[in-house]
Amino acid sequence: MKQLILTLLLINISFTVLGQRDMPKGPVTTAEQETAERNHECVHRNTYTVDQRLKFYPFSRAKQIKLVFFNTGAVFGEHLPLKNDTVDYSKLNEIKVLSNKQRDQLTDII
């Protein structure tokens, strides 16, 4: 049994290593650096008005927007604490209800 596990582990590692055989082609050129910098620039576009953004899901269905903080102790894959298919407010550490201005700023970011 140990030999089977070891064999499968070695095969898995070899596939991982084979997937990384492309080596970098040397230092980044000035043109590549300039292209990367242009691609990382943030551009704000006023594509939608506040009213149009609020018509998008999930904002179209929400009566108010709350930001919540909770800590279940899990390292990965934390989910909103539920109890009988509803949010368990006793497990939430902090709740912040957004004002209209904050809601507009949030929808503008998203």
C-alpha positions in Angstrom: 0.0 0.0 0.0 2.8 2.4 0.9 4.5 1.7 -2.5 1.3 2.5 -4.4 0.9 5.8 -2.6 4.5 6.7 -3.1 4.3 5.8 -6.8 1.1 7.9 -7.3 2.8 10.8 -5.5 5.9 10.6 -7.7 3.7 10.5 -10.8 1.7 13.5 -9.7 4.9 15.5 -8.9 6.4 14.6 -12.3 3.3 16.0 -14.1 3.5 19.2 -12.1 7.2 19.7 -13.0 6.5 18.9 -16.7 3.9 21.7 -16.7 6.6 24.2 -15.8 9.2 23.6 -18.5 9.0 27.0 -20.2 11.7 29.1 -18.9 11.7 33.0 -18.9 13.2 34.4 -22.1 15.5 36.8 -20.3 15.1 40.2 -18.8 12.0 42.3 -19.6 12.5 44.7 -22.4 11.6 48.4 -22.1 8.7 48.0 -24.6 7.3 45.1 -22.6 7.6 47.1 -19.4 5.8 50.1 -20.9 3.0 47.8 -22.2 2.6 46.3 -18.7 2.4 49.7 -17.1 -0.2 50.9 -19.6 -2.2 47.7 -18.9 -2.2 48.3 -15.2 -3.6 51.9 -15.4 -7.0 52.2 -13.9 -9.5 54.2 -16.0 -12.8 55.3 -14.6 -15.6 55.5 -17.2 -19.0 56.9 -16.4 -20.8 54.2 -18.4 -23.9 54.0 -16.2 -25.7 56.5 -14.1 -26.5 55.8 -10.4 -30.1 54.8 -11.3 -28.9 52.5 -14.1 -26.4 50.8 -11.7 -29.1 50.3 -9.1 -31.2 48.4 -11.6 -28.5 45.7 -11.9 -28.8 42.5 -9.8 -28.3 42.2 -6.8 -28.9 45.9 -6.1 -32.2 45.8 -7.9 -33.5 43.3 -5.3 -31.9 44.7 -2.2 -33.8 47.0 0.3 -30.5 48.0 1.9 -26.9 47.0 1.6 -24.9 45.7 4.6 -21.2 45.0 4.9 -20.6 42.3 7.6 -17.6 40.9 9.3 -17.5 37.4 10.6 -14.9 34.9 11.6 -15.6 31.2 11.7 -12.0 30.2 12.4 -11.6 28.5 9.0 -8.6 29.3 6.9 -10.2 28.8 3.5 -13.7 28.7 2.2 -15.5 30.8 4.8 -19.2 31.1 4.1 -21.7 33.4 5.6 -23.0 31.8 8.8 -26.5 30.5 8.2 -29.1 29.0 10.5 -32.2 27.4 8.9 -31.5 29.1 5.5 -31.2 32.6 7.0 -28.3 34.7 8.2 -27.3 33.9 11.8 -26.8 37.5 13.1 -25.4 36.2 16.4 -22.3 35.0 14.6 -21.6 38.3 12.9 -18.9 40.4 14.6 -19.7 43.7 12.9 -22.5 45.0 10.7 -22.3 48.3 8.7 -25.4 49.6 6.9 -24.4 51.6 3.8 -25.8 55.1 3.4 -27.1 56.2 -0.1 -23.8 57.9 -0.9 -21.8 54.8 0.2 -24.1 52.6 -1.9 -23.6 54.8 -4.9 -19.8 54.6 -4.4 -19.9 50.8 -4.1 -22.0 50.3 -7.3 -19.6 52.7 -9.1 -16.6 50.5 -8.1 -18.3 47.3 -9.0 
